[in-house]
Amino acid sequence: MFEYYLKFVFDLHKLYNEEATKDSVKNIPLLILKGLQPAVEELIPYSEHRFCARHLHNNLTRVYPGDAIKDMLWKCAKATYCNKFEAKLKNLRGFDEGAYNWLQSSASPEHWSKSYFREDTQCDILLNNHSEVFNKNILAVRSKFIPGLLEGIRMYLMLRLQKQRQWISRKKRRICPHIMKRLEKLKNASAMYYASYSRGRKFQVTQMDMEQFALDTQDRTCTCH
């Protein structure tokens, strides 16, 4: 079974490095002993690594319990631009220096805060619900060898994709319902902002005299990111 796993990791490595050889993966057993995270970081160094915010919260509150710290952590995680993240993190530090130090030493913000997520992935998910649901649905085939495991995954994905196609075909809008809910929420929140024209295609966007952002509609950029 271990040899099949090594072959699987070797083939995965070849997807990202066409010149991979047996020598290039000679340290794979050592990497596996170190853990999945360092193994993936070394084999696929340019992929984005994220931590589940709920698991991070659970680990933090074991040492520093309380709803206040929980709420402050989630505000840091949900912050969408760096200045807001730093402000929320400062609030946490003022409330509990120990919790702040634990968080700083346990995880870099690019792994768990939206403000530091890469934009090219176009995904702002903070939880690993997708992977947990996926793992639950492949329980029946996880004990098989790699070929049987991959066949089980292929069947699961084929059936799920067809189920989703049938579900979305009954919707009248071209935008998914979940995305529409988020858009409606953002539309309602936009009532708290007003734009002041600067020059060209540039505007200053102000949130009720609290925060200011520079918006460029030509370059499609904003300092809120």
VENMOMO-V856655 format. One record per helix or strand of 2 or more residues. SS is the DSSP state (2 for helix, 1 for strand). FROM is the first residue (numbers start at 1). TO is the last residue. If there is no record, write none. Layout:
# VENMOMO-V856655
ss = [SS/SS]
from = [FROM/FROM]
to = [TO/TO]
This chain:
# VENMOMO-V856655
ss = [2/2/2/2/2/2/2/2/2/2/2/2/2/1/1/1/1]
from = [2/23/28/36/53/67/82/97/109/114/129/146/177/193/202/211/221]
to = [16/25/34/43/63/78/95/106/111/116/137/169/192/199/207/216/222]
